[in-house]
């Protein structure tokens, strides 16, 4: 399953709407800062700390993917509470980028 390095992937059930009924995967929360801003603000050491426990690249070439560059997933889910229900949270073990 595609996931992200900053939070656990999750499966959701959609309450209503035009999408295919059944389980949906929420891929991510969306960015809270641009890729360039993330590269300027964070270091490879920051990336290593924020991705501890996930097998992934932890070098300056992927700083734009640092978890802190993304919105808080729990806030995003709470904002969608009338649309979907989280039925399972998974643990990210591996993330491949670049």
C-alpha positions, -999 to 999 in steps of 0.1 A, spaced: 0 0 0 12 34 -8 19 54 23 38 84 36 67 86 59 52 112 82 21 94 94 5 60 93 -16 52 62 -52 45 69 -83 29 53 -115 48 54 -151 40 46 -170 67 27 -204 75 40 -220 88 8 -210 102 -26 -201 94 -62 -169 75 -55 -168 37 -55 -184 24 -23 -162 5 2 -128 12 16 -107 41 5 -71 49 12 -62 83 24 -27 89 9 -18 121 28 -29 152 45 -15 177 20 14 201 23 16 229 48 48 244 33 63 243 -2 91 219 -11 116 248 -13 106 261 21 111 226 36 145 223 20 155 257 35 141 250 70 151 215 78 183 193 78 190 157 71 193 153 109 157 166 113 146 141 87 162 113 105 145 122 138 111 126 122 113 93 103 127 72 130 114 36 127 106 39 90 130 24 65 136 52 40 161 76 26 172 101 52 195 124 31 192 160 19 179 148 -15 145 141 1 142 169 26 111 182 8 93 151 20 100 157 57 69 150 78 68 185 92 62 199 57 27 182 58 -5 191 75 -14 172 107 -33 141 96 -55 139 126 -68 174 120 -75 166 83 -94 135 94 -114 154 120 -124 179 93 -137 150 72 -157 133 99 -190 138 82 -177 122 50 -156 92 60 -149 70 90 -114 56 96 -117 18 99 -80 10 102 -47 27 108 -16 10 95 21 13 105 45 27 79 75 5 77 90 14 44 89 45 22 106 47 -13 112 80 -29 138 91 -54 
